[in-house]
Amino acid sequence: MTSSIERAGLPVVNITAVPTISEMVGASRVLRGCTVTNVLGDTRLTKEKERELRRSYVLRALEILRMEINSKQIFTLEGTV
């Protein structure tokens, strides 16, 4: 789905805990999430800390959308893999 949207001219950030699969299907911008069962969160955190974590993922995804990408890249909250 991600690569189809990108072919239409819209940039997409795929947030996933299994970035290799996203790479195989052609996603250009992949943001590594936490776990398969909770991609944007961590149930061990307090409710407030988990909310901060989720916000960090959304802000990072928006930052990645603004980047010029020439090849497939995997990103983390801190940087690029």
N, C-alpha and C positions, 0 to 999 in steps of 0.2 A: 504494500500500500504506500509506503514512504517513497519508494522510487517512482511510482506512478504520479504522485503529487508533485515531486520534484521535476519530472518530465513536463508537467503542465506549467512550470515556471515559478512554482512557489517553494521557497526553502523550507525544509523540515528538519527538526531535531528529534531523533528517535532516542527516547530514554528507556534503557533496558538493562537488566542484570546480566544478560548474555549477549555481549556486543558482537561476538563472532558470527552469530546467526544474522544479525542486522547487516554485517559486512557482506555475508554471502548473498543476501537478497538485494544488495546494491545501495544501501543507505549511505549517504555521503557524510552526514553529521550524526555521530552516535555519542550519547552521553551515558556513561556507565552508572547504573543505579545501584542501590544497596543489595537487595536479595531478590530472588525470583518471587517469593511470596509477598514481599513488601518493597516494591521498586523505589518508591520515593520516601520511605520512612524507616523507622527503627523502633520497634515496639518496646525496646528496653529503655528508651528515653522517656522523660516526662512529657506530658502533653504539650507543654510550652516549647520544650527543646525539639520535639518532633515537628512541630509547626515551623520552627526556625529552619530545620533541615529541609523541609519541603519547599519553603520559600527560597532557600539557597539553590535548590535544583531548578526551580522555575526561572530565577534570575540568571543562573548560569546558562540555561537553554536560550534565553533571550539574547544573552551576550554572544553565544555561538551563532545564532541566526544572523547577527550583524557582520560576522566574519566572512571574508572571501575564501572560499574553499576550492582548491584545484584538484584535490584527490580525496579519497575516503579517509576520514580521520576519526579516531576514538578519543573522546574527551573525558575527563574526570572533573569533580568539583574544583580541584586545585589547578589543573592544567591539561596537557595533552599526553596521551599514552604513547 
